[in-house]
Amino acid sequence: MKTITKILFITTLFFIYSCGKEKVTSADNRTTVNVTVSSPKTESESFITASGKVEAVQNANLSTRMMGYVTNVHVKVGQKVTKGQLLVSINSADINAQKAQVNASIAEAEAALKNAEKDYNRFKALFEEKSASQKEMDDITANYEMAKARLEAATQMKNQVNAQLSYSNITSPFSGVVTGKFINKGDMANPGMPLISVETPGKFQVMAMVPENEITSIKNGATANVLIKSTNDIIKGKVTEVSSSAKNTGGQYMVKVLLEESDVKLLSGMFASVQFSSSNSNKSSAILIPTTSIIYRGELRGVYVVSESNTALLRWLRLGKEFGDYTEVLSGLSPNDKFVLTAEGKLVNGAKLNIQ
């Protein structure tokens, strides 16, 4: 019995020794990934970001107040025009007929006035010689005043017809470039319908929409950074107008930002993101990370951070606004954390890191 007990005891010790030895001698075969790391960038000055569109400072959509068929479109998109140049002609045969009638009425009224003036002067002399009665003088005076009134009415009618004719010949209000043509020869022009758009190139501004909870932090004359999304260029700008009403803009307030001259090729309609400096001292500093370092997993967004054991740890983030190459981090990352910028291999949770 004692012999059996000794055998079992020795066997148990040997098994424990073997397991411990295997545990000690097992190697970590995980692949080490070479990475570069960085800490988040902190923006000491709080800012507000709003979306907008680029447009020329001087621009116009030209329309007409009359209805008629377009007889000719004299310009093409991209064509340079001068102030007063004819752009679109609309059929005005009926107005020309009215003009002829008005001219005839003016000629008739002028002849009647001359005749009434002669009668007035004649009776005035007779009345002074007491050869005409007061009744006759009053009648002649009234006839003379009515003749003058008829001529004035005919003249004002001519002015009205000329004003209507001006809407049948659409001219450029300033020198610039045709940026849009919305009608062709033979189409029906209707009152208020845009026909031609013209703008003066060179000076551009951004029309940004700012929510009501942030509009009070933006002041007229403040500087702003404008990101042109299509080219990823940033241009300096200055706030020239801050709307005080959102009645017609659905709760968003319009802010105009005049862009400084730059070598960036700008076109009207380009989308832009405007970064305004905020005067709200209650806002905390923003934490920013490069957008290229963000990991996408469906609807989730995160970055790989460096753990205490020098391994990769995927941490999910709540992100805020984007501006240029950086994205704001609302939660999930602190200024002291180290996150992976670039990696020479595939990163997974727990991967060993070789920081370069």
Contacts in CASP RR format, 6 or more apart in sequence:
PFRMAT RR
TARGET T0000
AUTHOR 0000-0000-0000
METHOD contacts of the structure
MODEL  1
MKTITKILFITTLFFIYSCGKEKVTSADNRTTVNVTVSSPKTESESFITA
SGKVEAVQNANLSTRMMGYVTNVHVKVGQKVTKGQLLVSINSADINAQKA
QVNASIAEAEAALKNAEKDYNRFKALFEEKSASQKEMDDITANYEMAKAR
LEAATQMKNQVNAQLSYSNITSPFSGVVTGKFINKGDMANPGMPLISVET
PGKFQVMAMVPENEITSIKNGATANVLIKSTNDIIKGKVTEVSSSAKNTG
GQYMVKVLLEESDVKLLSGMFASVQFSSSNSNKSSAILIPTTSIIYRGEL
RGVYVVSESNTALLRWLRLGKEFGDYTEVLSGLSPNDKFVLTAEGKLVNG
AKLNIQ
28 352 0 8 1.000
30 350 0 8 1.000
30 351 0 8 1.000
30 352 0 8 1.000
31 351 0 8 1.000
31 352 0 8 1.000
32 351 0 8 1.000
32 352 0 8 1.000
32 353 0 8 1.000
32 354 0 8 1.000
33 312 0 8 1.000
33 343 0 8 1.000
33 344 0 8 1.000
33 345 0 8 1.000
33 346 0 8 1.000
33 347 0 8 1.000
33 351 0 8 1.000
33 352 0 8 1.000
33 353 0 8 1.000
33 354 0 8 1.000
34 343 0 8 1.000
34 344 0 8 1.000
34 345 0 8 1.000
34 354 0 8 1.000
34 356 0 8 1.000
35 312 0 8 1.000
35 340 0 8 1.000
35 341 0 8 1.000
35 342 0 8 1.000
35 343 0 8 1.000
35 344 0 8 1.000
35 347 0 8 1.000
35 353 0 8 1.000
35 354 0 8 1.000
35 355 0 8 1.000
35 356 0 8 1.000
36 340 0 8 1.000
36 341 0 8 1.000
36 342 0 8 1.000
36 355 0 8 1.000
36 356 0 8 1.000
37 306 0 8 1.000
37 338 0 8 1.000
37 339 0 8 1.000
37 340 0 8 1.000
37 341 0 8 1.000
37 353 0 8 1.000
37 355 0 8 1.000
38 290 0 8 1.000
38 293 0 8 1.000
38 338 0 8 1.000
38 339 0 8 1.000
38 341 0 8 1.000
39 335 0 8 1.000
39 336 0 8 1.000
39 337 0 8 1.000
39 338 0 8 1.000
39 339 0 8 1.000
40 287 0 8 1.000
40 288 0 8 1.000
40 289 0 8 1.000
40 329 0 8 1.000
40 333 0 8 1.000
40 334 0 8 1.000
40 335 0 8 1.000
40 337 0 8 1.000
40 339 0 8 1.000
41 287 0 8 1.000
41 288 0 8 1.000
41 289 0 8 1.000
41 326 0 8 1.000
42 285 0 8 1.000
42 286 0 8 1.000
42 287 0 8 1.000
42 288 0 8 1.000
42 335 0 8 1.000
43 285 0 8 1.000
43 286 0 8 1.000
43 287 0 8 1.000
43 288 0 8 1.000
44 285 0 8 1.000
45 277 0 8 1.000
45 278 0 8 1.000
46 277 0 8 1.000
46 278 0 8 1.000
46 280 0 8 1.000
46 283 0 8 1.000
46 284 0 8 1.000
46 285 0 8 1.000
46 286 0 8 1.000
47 275 0 8 1.000
47 276 0 8 1.000
47 277 0 8 1.000
47 278 0 8 1.000
47 286 0 8 1.000
47 323 0 8 1.000
48 210 0 8 1.000
48 214 0 8 1.000
48 217 0 8 1.000
48 218 0 8 1.000
48 275 0 8 1.000
48 276 0 8 1.000
48 277 0 8 1.000
48 278 0 8 1.000
49 273 0 8 1.000
49 274 0 8 1.000
49 275 0 8 1.000
49 276 0 8 1.000
49 321 0 8 1.000
49 322 0 8 1.000
49 323 0 8 1.000
50 208 0 8 1.000
50 209 0 8 1.000
50 210 0 8 1.000
50 211 0 8 1.000
50 214 0 8 1.000
50 255 0 8 1.000
50 273 0 8 1.000
50 274 0 8 1.000
50 276 0 8 1.000
51 208 0 8 1.000
51 209 0 8 1.000
51 271 0 8 1.000
51 272 0 8 1.000
51 273 0 8 1.000
51 274 0 8 1.000
52 206 0 8 1.000
52 207 0 8 1.000
52 208 0 8 1.000
52 209 0 8 1.000
52 271 0 8 1.000
52 272 0 8 1.000
52 273 0 8 1.000
52 274 0 8 1.000
53 206 0 8 1.000
53 207 0 8 1.000
53 268 0 8 1.000
53 269 0 8 1.000
53 270 0 8 1.000
53 271 0 8 1.000
53 272 0 8 1.000
54 204 0 8 1.000
54 205 0 8 1.000
54 206 0 8 1.000
54 228 0 8 1.000
54 259 0 8 1.000
54 266 0 8 1.000
54 267 0 8 1.000
54 268 0 8 1.000
54 269 0 8 1.000
54 270 0 8 1.000
54 271 0 8 1.000
54 272 0 8 1.000
55 199 0 8 1.000
55 204 0 8 1.000
55 205 0 8 1.000
55 206 0 8 1.000
55 207 0 8 1.000
55 268 0 8 1.000
55 269 0 8 1.000
56 179 0 8 1.000
56 199 0 8 1.000
56 200 0 8 1.000
56 201 0 8 1.000
56 202 0 8 1.000
56 203 0 8 1.000
56 204 0 8 1.000
56 205 0 8 1.000
56 268 0 8 1.000
57 200 0 8 1.000
57 203 0 8 1.000
57 204 0 8 1.000
57 205 0 8 1.000
57 258 0 8 1.000
58 174 0 8 1.000
58 199 0 8 1.000
58 200 0 8 1.000
58 203 0 8 1.000
59 179 0 8 1.000
59 197 0 8 1.000
59 198 0 8 1.000
59 199 0 8 1.000
59 200 0 8 1.000
59 268 0 8 1.000
60 173 0 8 1.000
60 174 0 8 1.000
60 197 0 8 1.000
60 198 0 8 1.000
60 199 0 8 1.000
61 194 0 8 1.000
61 196 0 8 1.000
61 197 0 8 1.000
62 87 0 8 1.000
62 88 0 8 1.000
62 170 0 8 1.000
62 172 0 8 1.000
62 173 0 8 1.000
62 194 0 8 1.000
62 195 0 8 1.000
62 196 0 8 1.000
62 197 0 8 1.000
62 198 0 8 1.000
63 191 0 8 1.000
63 192 0 8 1.000
63 193 0 8 1.000
63 194 0 8 1.000
63 195 0 8 1.000
64 88 0 8 1.000
64 90 0 8 1.000
64 167 0 8 1.000
64 168 0 8 1.000
64 170 0 8 1.000
64 189 0 8 1.000
64 191 0 8 1.000
64 192 0 8 1.000
64 193 0 8 1.000
64 195 0 8 1.000
65 164 0 8 1.000
65 167 0 8 1.000
65 191 0 8 1.000
65 192 0 8 1.000
66 90 0 8 1.000
66 92 0 8 1.000
66 95 0 8 1.000
66 164 0 8 1.000
66 167 0 8 1.000
66 168 0 8 1.000
66 189 0 8 1.000
66 191 0 8 1.000
67 188 0 8 1.000
67 189 0 8 1.000
67 190 0 8 1.000
67 191 0 8 1.000
68 90 0 8 1.000
68 91 0 8 1.000
68 168 0 8 1.000
68 188 0 8 1.000
68 189 0 8 1.000
69 90 0 8 1.000
69 91 0 8 1.000
69 186 0 8 1.000
69 187 0 8 1.000
69 188 0 8 1.000
69 189 0 8 1.000
70 88 0 8 1.000
70 89 0 8 1.000
70 90 0 8 1.000
70 91 0 8 1.000
70 183 0 8 1.000
70 184 0 8 1.000
70 185 0 8 1.000
70 186 0 8 1.000
70 187 0 8 1.000
70 188 0 8 1.000
70 189 0 8 1.000
70 195 0 8 1.000
71 89 0 8 1.000
71 90 0 8 1.000
71 91 0 8 1.000
71 185 0 8 1.000
71 186 0 8 1.000
72 88 0 8 1.000
72 89 0 8 1.000
72 185 0 8 1.000
73 87 0 8 1.000
73 88 0 8 1.000
73 89 0 8 1.000
73 181 0 8 1.000
73 183 0 8 1.000
73 184 0 8 1.000
73 185 0 8 1.000
73 196 0 8 1.000
74 85 0 8 1.000
74 86 0 8 1.000
74 87 0 8 1.000
74 88 0 8 1.000
74 89 0 8 1.000
75 81 0 8 1.000
75 85 0 8 1.000
75 87 0 8 1.000
75 178 0 8 1.000
75 181 0 8 1.000
75 196 0 8 1.000
76 178 0 8 1.000
76 181 0 8 1.000
77 178 0 8 1.000
77 179 0 8 1.000
77 180 0 8 1.000
77 181 0 8 1.000
78 177 0 8 1.000
78 178 0 8 1.000
78 179 0 8 1.000
79 177 0 8 1.000
79 178 0 8 1.000
80 175 0 8 1.000
80 176 0 8 1.000
80 177 0 8 1.000
80 178 0 8 1.000
81 87 0 8 1.000
81 172 0 8 1.000
81 175 0 8 1.000
81 176 0 8 1.000
81 177 0 8 1.000
81 178 0 8 1.000
81 198 0 8 1.000
82 172 0 8 1.000
82 175 0 8 1.000
82 176 0 8 1.000
83 172 0 8 1.000
83 173 0 8 1.000
83 174 0 8 1.000
83 175 0 8 1.000
84 171 0 8 1.000
84 172 0 8 1.000
84 173 0 8 1.000
85 171 0 8 1.000
85 172 0 8 1.000
86 169 0 8 1.000
86 170 0 8 1.000
86 171 0 8 1.000
87 170 0 8 1.000
87 171 0 8 1.000
87 172 0 8 1.000
87 178 0 8 1.000
87 195 0 8 1.000
87 196 0 8 1.000
87 198 0 8 1.000
88 169 0 8 1.000
88 170 0 8 1.000
88 183 0 8 1.000
88 189 0 8 1.000
88 195 0 8 1.000
88 196 0 8 1.000
89 168 0 8 1.000
89 169 0 8 1.000
89 170 0 8 1.000
90 167 0 8 1.000
90 168 0 8 1.000
90 169 0 8 1.000
90 170 0 8 1.000
90 189 0 8 1.000
91 168 0 8 1.000
92 164 0 8 1.000
92 165 0 8 1.000
92 168 0 8 1.000
92 169 0 8 1.000
95 161 0 8 1.000
95 164 0 8 1.000
95 165 0 8 1.000
95 168 0 8 1.000
96 165 0 8 1.000
98 161 0 8 1.000
98 164 0 8 1.000
99 158 0 8 1.000
99 161 0 8 1.000
99 162 0 8 1.000
99 165 0 8 1.000
102 154 0 8 1.000
102 157 0 8 1.000
102 158 0 8 1.000
102 161 0 8 1.000
103 158 0 8 1.000
105 154 0 8 1.000
105 157 0 8 1.000
106 151 0 8 1.000
106 154 0 8 1.000
106 155 0 8 1.000
106 158 0 8 1.000
108 154 0 8 1.000
109 147 0 8 1.000
109 150 0 8 1.000
109 151 0 8 1.000
109 153 0 8 1.000
109 154 0 8 1.000
110 151 0 8 1.000
112 147 0 8 1.000
112 150 0 8 1.000
112 151 0 8 1.000
113 144 0 8 1.000
113 147 0 8 1.000
113 148 0 8 1.000
113 150 0 8 1.000
113 151 0 8 1.000
115 147 0 8 1.000
116 140 0 8 1.000
116 143 0 8 1.000
116 144 0 8 1.000
116 146 0 8 1.000
116 147 0 8 1.000
116 148 0 8 1.000
117 144 0 8 1.000
117 147 0 8 1.000
119 140 0 8 1.000
119 143 0 8 1.000
119 144 0 8 1.000
120 140 0 8 1.000
120 141 0 8 1.000
120 143 0 8 1.000
120 144 0 8 1.000
123 132 0 8 1.000
123 136 0 8 1.000
123 137 0 8 1.000
123 140 0 8 1.000
124 137 0 8 1.000
124 140 0 8 1.000
126 132 0 8 1.000
127 134 0 8 1.000
127 136 0 8 1.000
127 137 0 8 1.000
170 195 0 8 1.000
170 196 0 8 1.000
172 198 0 8 1.000
173 198 0 8 1.000
174 198 0 8 1.000
174 200 0 8 1.000
175 200 0 8 1.000
176 198 0 8 1.000
176 199 0 8 1.000
176 200 0 8 1.000
176 201 0 8 1.000
177 198 0 8 1.000
177 199 0 8 1.000
177 200 0 8 1.000
177 201 0 8 1.000
178 196 0 8 1.000
178 197 0 8 1.000
178 198 0 8 1.000
179 197 0 8 1.000
179 198 0 8 1.000
179 199 0 8 1.000
179 268 0 8 1.000
180 196 0 8 1.000
180 197 0 8 1.000
181 195 0 8 1.000
181 196 0 8 1.000
182 193 0 8 1.000
182 194 0 8 1.000
182 195 0 8 1.000
182 196 0 8 1.000
182 197 0 8 1.000
183 189 0 8 1.000
183 193 0 8 1.000
183 195 0 8 1.000
183 196 0 8 1.000
189 195 0 8 1.000
199 268 0 8 1.000
202 261 0 8 1.000
203 258 0 8 1.000
203 259 0 8 1.000
204 259 0 8 1.000
204 266 0 8 1.000
204 268 0 8 1.000
205 240 0 8 1.000
205 256 0 8 1.000
205 257 0 8 1.000
205 258 0 8 1.000
205 259 0 8 1.000
206 226 0 8 1.000
206 256 0 8 1.000
206 257 0 8 1.000
206 259 0 8 1.000
206 272 0 8 1.000
206 274 0 8 1.000
207 254 0 8 1.000
207 255 0 8 1.000
207 256 0 8 1.000
208 254 0 8 1.000
208 255 0 8 1.000
208 256 0 8 1.000
208 257 0 8 1.000
208 272 0 8 1.000
208 274 0 8 1.000
209 249 0 8 1.000
209 252 0 8 1.000
209 253 0 8 1.000
209 254 0 8 1.000
209 255 0 8 1.000
210 218 0 8 1.000
210 252 0 8 1.000
210 253 0 8 1.000
210 254 0 8 1.000
210 255 0 8 1.000
210 276 0 8 1.000
211 251 0 8 1.000
211 252 0 8 1.000
211 253 0 8 1.000
212 246 0 8 1.000
212 251 0 8 1.000
212 252 0 8 1.000
212 253 0 8 1.000
214 278 0 8 1.000
215 242 0 8 1.000
215 243 0 8 1.000
215 253 0 8 1.000
215 255 0 8 1.000
217 276 0 8 1.000
217 278 0 8 1.000
217 279 0 8 1.000
217 280 0 8 1.000
218 239 0 8 1.000
218 242 0 8 1.000
218 255 0 8 1.000
218 276 0 8 1.000
218 278 0 8 1.000
219 239 0 8 1.000
219 242 0 8 1.000
219 279 0 8 1.000
220 239 0 8 1.000
220 240 0 8 1.000
220 241 0 8 1.000
220 242 0 8 1.000
221 238 0 8 1.000
221 239 0 8 1.000
221 240 0 8 1.000
222 238 0 8 1.000
222 239 0 8 1.000
222 276 0 8 1.000
222 277 0 8 1.000
223 236 0 8 1.000
223 237 0 8 1.000
223 238 0 8 1.000
223 239 0 8 1.000
223 277 0 8 1.000
224 236 0 8 1.000
224 237 0 8 1.000
224 238 0 8 1.000
224 239 0 8 1.000
224 257 0 8 1.000
224 274 0 8 1.000
224 275 0 8 1.000
224 276 0 8 1.000
224 277 0 8 1.000
225 234 0 8 1.000
225 235 0 8 1.000
225 236 0 8 1.000
225 237 0 8 1.000
225 274 0 8 1.000
225 275 0 8 1.000
225 323 0 8 1.000
226 234 0 8 1.000
226 235 0 8 1.000
226 236 0 8 1.000
226 237 0 8 1.000
226 257 0 8 1.000
226 259 0 8 1.000
226 272 0 8 1.000
226 273 0 8 1.000
226 274 0 8 1.000
226 275 0 8 1.000
227 233 0 8 1.000
227 234 0 8 1.000
227 272 0 8 1.000
227 273 0 8 1.000
227 274 0 8 1.000
227 275 0 8 1.000
227 323 0 8 1.000
227 324 0 8 1.000
228 234 0 8 1.000
228 235 0 8 1.000
228 264 0 8 1.000
228 266 0 8 1.000
228 270 0 8 1.000
228 272 0 8 1.000
229 270 0 8 1.000
229 271 0 8 1.000
229 272 0 8 1.000
229 273 0 8 1.000
230 270 0 8 1.000
230 271 0 8 1.000
231 264 0 8 1.000
231 265 0 8 1.000
232 324 0 8 1.000
232 325 0 8 1.000
233 262 0 8 1.000
233 264 0 8 1.000
234 324 0 8 1.000
235 259 0 8 1.000
235 260 0 8 1.000
235 262 0 8 1.000
235 264 0 8 1.000
236 259 0 8 1.000
236 260 0 8 1.000
237 257 0 8 1.000
237 258 0 8 1.000
237 259 0 8 1.000
237 260 0 8 1.000
238 257 0 8 1.000
238 258 0 8 1.000
238 260 0 8 1.000
239 255 0 8 1.000
239 256 0 8 1.000
239 257 0 8 1.000
239 276 0 8 1.000
240 256 0 8 1.000
240 257 0 8 1.000
240 258 0 8 1.000
241 254 0 8 1.000
241 255 0 8 1.000
241 256 0 8 1.000
242 253 0 8 1.000
242 255 0 8 1.000
242 256 0 8 1.000
243 249 0 8 1.000
243 253 0 8 1.000
243 254 0 8 1.000
243 255 0 8 1.000
244 253 0 8 1.000
245 253 0 8 1.000
246 252 0 8 1.000
246 253 0 8 1.000
255 274 0 8 1.000
255 276 0 8 1.000
257 274 0 8 1.000
259 266 0 8 1.000
273 322 0 8 1.000
273 323 0 8 1.000
273 324 0 8 1.000
275 323 0 8 1.000
286 328 0 8 1.000
287 328 0 8 1.000
287 329 0 8 1.000
287 333 0 8 1.000
287 334 0 8 1.000
287 335 0 8 1.000
288 326 0 8 1.000
288 327 0 8 1.000
288 328 0 8 1.000
288 329 0 8 1.000
289 303 0 8 1.000
289 326 0 8 1.000
289 327 0 8 1.000
289 329 0 8 1.000
289 333 0 8 1.000
289 339 0 8 1.000
290 325 0 8 1.000
290 326 0 8 1.000
290 327 0 8 1.000
290 341 0 8 1.000
291 322 0 8 1.000
291 324 0 8 1.000
291 325 0 8 1.000
291 326 0 8 1.000
291 327 0 8 1.000
292 325 0 8 1.000
292 341 0 8 1.000
293 303 0 8 1.000
293 339 0 8 1.000
293 340 0 8 1.000
293 341 0 8 1.000
293 342 0 8 1.000
294 301 0 8 1.000
294 302 0 8 1.000
294 303 0 8 1.000
294 317 0 8 1.000
294 319 0 8 1.000
294 327 0 8 1.000
295 301 0 8 1.000
295 302 0 8 1.000
295 303 0 8 1.000
295 304 0 8 1.000
295 314 0 8 1.000
296 302 0 8 1.000
300 316 0 8 1.000
301 316 0 8 1.000
301 317 0 8 1.000
301 319 0 8 1.000
302 314 0 8 1.000
302 315 0 8 1.000
302 316 0 8 1.000
302 317 0 8 1.000
303 314 0 8 1.000
303 315 0 8 1.000
303 317 0 8 1.000
303 333 0 8 1.000
303 339 0 8 1.000
303 340 0 8 1.000
304 312 0 8 1.000
304 313 0 8 1.000
304 314 0 8 1.000
304 315 0 8 1.000
304 339 0 8 1.000
304 340 0 8 1.000
304 343 0 8 1.000
304 347 0 8 1.000
305 312 0 8 1.000
305 313 0 8 1.000
305 315 0 8 1.000
305 333 0 8 1.000
305 337 0 8 1.000
305 338 0 8 1.000
305 339 0 8 1.000
305 340 0 8 1.000
306 312 0 8 1.000
306 313 0 8 1.000
306 337 0 8 1.000
306 338 0 8 1.000
306 339 0 8 1.000
306 340 0 8 1.000
306 353 0 8 1.000
306 355 0 8 1.000
307 313 0 8 1.000
307 350 0 8 1.000
310 352 0 8 1.000
310 353 0 8 1.000
310 355 0 8 1.000
311 350 0 8 1.000
311 351 0 8 1.000
311 352 0 8 1.000
311 353 0 8 1.000
312 340 0 8 1.000
312 347 0 8 1.000
312 348 0 8 1.000
312 349 0 8 1.000
312 350 0 8 1.000
312 351 0 8 1.000
312 353 0 8 1.000
313 349 0 8 1.000
313 350 0 8 1.000
314 349 0 8 1.000
315 332 0 8 1.000
315 333 0 8 1.000
316 332 0 8 1.000
317 329 0 8 1.000
317 330 0 8 1.000
317 331 0 8 1.000
317 332 0 8 1.000
317 333 0 8 1.000
318 329 0 8 1.000
318 330 0 8 1.000
318 331 0 8 1.000
318 332 0 8 1.000
319 327 0 8 1.000
319 328 0 8 1.000
319 329 0 8 1.000
319 330 0 8 1.000
320 327 0 8 1.000
320 328 0 8 1.000
320 329 0 8 1.000
320 330 0 8 1.000
321 327 0 8 1.000
321 328 0 8 1.000
322 328 0 8 1.000
333 339 0 8 1.000
340 347 0 8 1.000
340 353 0 8 1.000
END
